[in-house]
Amino acid sequence: MEINLLVGGPVKNWPKDLLGKKKAAVWAGADRGALYLVQNGIQPLLAIGDFDSATSMERKLIFAKSQRVITDQPEKDDTDTELAVRHLLTDYQAARINIYGATGGRIDHLLANLFFVIRPEFRSHLQQIFLFDRQNSISFFNPGHYIIKRETDKKYLAFVLLTSVAKLSLYDEKYQLAGKSFTYPISLASNEFIGQTASFSFASGVVGVIQSKDLN
């Protein structure tokens, strides 16, 4: 099952008309993301978080309009996004999780939402996890050889090394690499597609691929 997860990042960073276009999709909400869903007439199959920023009326709305609610303490080791992804993988066997509202606002939240995929419990599932906002799409890869398709509205392509990475090759992008290894995380930014696909490979580590565009 493909599940969309809305977390509590700024609405201005959402893709255009996100909830209107995907109203019939399967949704889950993390913390304030659950409130946004129910306020837009969407019943999430799961609402999860500490809901510490919600008023009593907002909490009542979330509990009344969600199929299932899981609450946690504000003082915890996991972010609300991590809690949600864990339950979507284990309780609902999600084949793909599209995460929205994970960027913008606080930088510590952004970094947490980027780096949680390298935790051992998520690493085997990271290729099922995708992040989207109004300018970017982010996908994650374990070692292997891949061919990715260019999204029609995107111009730029970046390879973000979330760990040390061995033998990274970029075969047909504007800027290419031949088996280069990195001992540290780095963002290889502002690359571009030459055609409608791009291919790359690497031998070890975790790579995030970002397709992005400038806003007019």
Backbone torsions as a table, in degrees:
resi	resn	phi	psi	omega
1	MET	NA	136.7	175.4
2	GLU	-93.0	127.5	-176.5
3	ILE	-125.5	134.2	173.0
4	ASN	-93.9	133.3	-180.0
5	LEU	-117.8	121.5	176.4
6	LEU	-104.6	122.7	176.7
7	VAL	-109.1	-176.6	-162.4
8	GLY	-91.1	22.5	179.5
9	GLY	-70.5	170.7	-175.3
10	PRO	-58.4	136.9	179.6
11	VAL	-60.6	-33.1	-177.2
12	LYS	-63.8	-17.2	179.0
13	ASN	-92.8	-3.2	178.2
14	TRP	-68.6	152.1	166.9
15	PRO	-57.0	151.5	-176.2
16	LYS	-57.6	130.5	176.6
17	ASP	53.1	41.7	-175.3
18	LEU	-55.1	-54.7	-174.5
19	LEU	-74.9	-25.3	175.8
20	GLY	-69.9	-44.5	-177.8
21	LYS	-71.7	-30.2	-173.3
22	LYS	-116.2	28.2	-175.1
23	LYS	-62.6	-32.6	-177.5
24	ALA	-86.2	-3.0	-178.7
25	ALA	-75.8	170.4	175.8
26	VAL	-84.0	126.7	-174.5
27	TRP	-125.3	148.6	165.9
28	ALA	-130.2	156.0	-179.2
29	GLY	-130.2	136.0	176.4
30	ALA	-107.4	119.0	178.6
31	ASP	52.4	-120.5	-174.8
32	ARG	-64.9	-21.6	175.3
33	GLY	-60.5	-35.6	177.3
34	ALA	-64.2	-38.9	178.5
35	LEU	-64.3	-44.5	178.0
36	TYR	-57.1	-39.6	-179.0
37	LEU	-64.4	-52.1	-175.5
38	VAL	-67.8	-31.0	176.7
39	GLN	-67.5	-21.2	178.6
40	ASN	-102.5	18.2	174.5
41	GLY	76.9	19.1	179.2
42	ILE	-107.4	128.7	178.4
43	GLN	-94.7	105.7	-179.0
44	PRO	-70.7	143.2	175.0
45	LEU	-70.5	-20.7	177.5
46	LEU	-148.6	132.0	169.0
47	ALA	-119.0	128.0	-173.2
48	ILE	-141.7	144.8	177.1
49	GLY	148.9	-176.3	175.9
50	ASP	-90.4	-17.1	177.7
51	PHE	52.3	32.9	-176.3
52	ASP	-73.0	-19.4	179.3
53	SER	-93.6	-2.8	-178.0
54	ALA	-87.8	145.5	173.0
55	THR	-75.3	169.3	178.9
56	SER	-61.6	-37.3	178.0
57	MET	-67.9	-38.7	178.1
58	GLU	-66.7	-40.2	176.7
59	ARG	-61.9	-42.7	178.9
60	LYS	-61.4	-40.3	179.0
61	LEU	-64.0	-45.3	178.9
62	ILE	-59.9	-46.7	-178.4
63	PHE	-65.9	-35.8	-177.1
64	ALA	-75.3	-31.2	-170.3
65	LYS	-106.3	2.7	179.8
66	SER	-104.7	145.1	178.5
67	GLN	-66.8	-35.2	-179.2
68	ARG	-149.9	140.0	178.9
69	VAL	-126.8	131.4	174.1
70	ILE	-121.3	123.4	179.4
71	THR	-107.7	150.5	177.9
72	ASP	-137.3	167.2	178.7
73	GLN	-78.1	146.7	176.6
74	PRO	-59.5	-33.7	179.4
75	GLU	-89.1	100.4	-176.9
76	LYS	-151.2	165.8	-178.0
77	ASP	-84.1	-26.0	-176.4
78	ASP	-100.8	149.1	171.3
79	THR	-77.2	165.0	176.8
80	ASP	-62.4	-35.0	177.3
81	THR	-62.4	-45.8	179.6
82	GLU	-62.9	-42.9	177.4
83	LEU	-59.1	-44.3	-178.5
84	ALA	-64.7	-47.3	-178.9
85	VAL	-61.8	-41.4	178.4
86	ARG	-57.4	-47.9	-178.4
87	HIS	-69.7	-35.6	179.1
88	LEU	-66.2	-34.1	178.0
89	LEU	-75.8	-42.9	-173.2
90	THR	-87.5	-41.0	-175.5
91	ASP	-87.2	-29.9	-174.4
92	TYR	-117.5	-0.3	179.3
93	GLN	48.8	45.5	-179.4
94	ALA	-58.8	128.2	176.9
95	ALA	-82.3	-26.4	179.1
96	ARG	-150.8	137.1	178.2
97	ILE	-124.1	117.2	176.9
98	ASN	-99.4	117.4	-174.5
99	ILE	-104.7	128.5	177.7
100	TYR	-122.1	153.7	179.8
101	GLY	77.9	18.1	-176.7
102	ALA	-97.0	-2.3	-178.1
103	THR	-124.1	166.3	-177.2
104	GLY	84.0	166.5	-179.6
105	GLY	72.5	-134.4	-174.1
106	ARG	-69.7	131.9	-177.8
107	ILE	-68.7	-32.5	179.4
108	ASP	-63.8	-35.6	176.3
109	HIS	-67.5	-42.2	178.0
110	LEU	-58.5	-48.3	-178.8
111	LEU	-64.5	-39.2	177.1
112	ALA	-60.9	-39.5	-178.6
113	ASN	-74.0	-19.8	174.9
114	LEU	-84.6	-41.6	-168.8
115	PHE	-92.1	-11.3	-176.0
116	PHE	-64.3	-22.5	-176.6
117	VAL	-66.8	-17.9	-179.9
118	ILE	-88.2	-4.0	173.9
119	ARG	-64.0	143.5	-174.4
120	PRO	-51.9	-39.6	-176.1
121	GLU	-70.9	-22.2	-179.1
122	PHE	-102.0	-18.1	-169.4
123	ARG	-61.1	-37.2	179.7
124	SER	-72.1	-13.3	-179.4
125	HIS	-108.1	2.3	-167.9
126	LEU	-63.0	-25.1	179.4
127	GLN	-78.7	-0.4	173.1
128	GLN	-97.3	-2.4	-171.9
129	ILE	-112.3	130.3	-177.4
130	PHE	-135.0	141.7	177.1
131	LEU	-116.0	139.3	-179.5
132	PHE	-135.9	143.2	165.4
133	ASP	-143.9	-169.3	-171.4
134	ARG	-70.8	-15.5	-179.9
135	GLN	-117.9	-17.1	-167.1
136	ASN	-137.0	151.8	163.3
137	SER	-128.7	139.3	-176.5
138	ILE	-126.3	127.8	173.8
139	SER	-125.4	158.3	-173.1
140	PHE	-123.7	148.2	-174.9
141	PHE	-138.4	136.9	165.2
142	ASN	-87.6	170.7	-175.2
143	PRO	-55.5	144.9	179.2
144	GLY	156.4	-169.7	177.1
145	HIS	-116.1	132.0	-171.9
146	TYR	-136.8	150.5	169.5
147	ILE	-123.6	123.6	-179.2
148	ILE	-115.1	149.3	-180.0
149	LYS	-94.4	142.3	176.3
150	ARG	-73.6	131.7	173.0
151	GLU	-76.2	137.7	-167.6
152	THR	-59.7	-29.8	-176.4
153	ASP	-98.5	6.9	-175.5
154	LYS	-106.5	143.2	178.0
155	LYS	-108.1	-39.3	-169.7
156	TYR	-102.9	156.9	-177.5
157	LEU	-137.8	128.6	179.2
158	ALA	-130.2	145.7	175.9
159	PHE	-114.6	111.3	-175.4
160	VAL	-104.5	115.0	-178.4
161	LEU	-88.0	110.9	-176.6
162	LEU	-84.7	-12.4	177.3
163	THR	-139.9	-177.1	165.4
164	SER	-63.3	145.2	-175.7
165	VAL	-135.0	135.2	-179.4
166	ALA	-108.3	136.4	170.0
167	LYS	56.8	53.3	176.5
168	LEU	-79.5	125.5	175.9
169	SER	-122.0	130.8	173.1
170	LEU	-113.0	112.5	-165.2
171	TYR	-89.2	-39.5	-169.7
172	ASP	-138.5	23.8	173.3
173	GLU	-83.5	173.7	179.1
174	LYS	-60.3	-42.5	176.7
175	TYR	-114.1	121.8	-170.4
176	GLN	-108.1	159.5	175.1
177	LEU	-133.7	152.8	178.6
178	ALA	-128.4	91.3	172.9
179	GLY	63.7	38.7	-179.1
180	LYS	-86.5	137.8	179.2
181	SER	-108.3	146.8	179.8
182	PHE	-128.6	135.5	-179.7
183	THR	-97.4	7.6	-174.7
184	TYR	-147.4	155.7	174.1
185	PRO	-65.8	143.2	178.8
186	ILE	-160.1	150.2	174.1
187	SER	-102.9	114.8	175.6
188	LEU	-89.4	88.1	-165.8
189	ALA	-92.2	166.0	169.3
190	SER	60.0	33.0	167.1
191	ASN	-81.7	176.3	-179.2
192	GLU	-148.5	155.2	170.0
193	PHE	-71.1	146.5	168.6
194	ILE	-92.3	-42.4	177.0
195	GLY	-120.5	-145.3	-178.7
196	GLN	-92.5	-5.4	176.1
197	THR	-135.2	163.2	174.7
198	ALA	-142.5	142.1	-178.2
199	SER	-121.4	147.4	179.3
200	PHE	-155.8	163.2	176.3
201	SER	-151.3	158.4	172.7
202	PHE	-158.4	159.5	-169.8
203	ALA	-98.6	-27.5	178.5
204	SER	-157.2	156.6	179.5
205	GLY	105.5	-168.4	179.2
206	VAL	-131.5	131.0	-179.4
207	VAL	-122.4	130.3	170.0
208	GLY	-99.2	134.9	179.2
209	VAL	-112.1	125.0	-178.7
210	ILE	-113.9	123.9	165.7
211	GLN	-101.0	133.2	-172.8
212	SER	-145.7	167.3	178.7
213	LYS	-145.0	157.3	170.1
214	ASP	-80.9	151.6	175.6
215	LEU	-92.6	139.2	179.3
216	ASN	-72.5	NA	NA
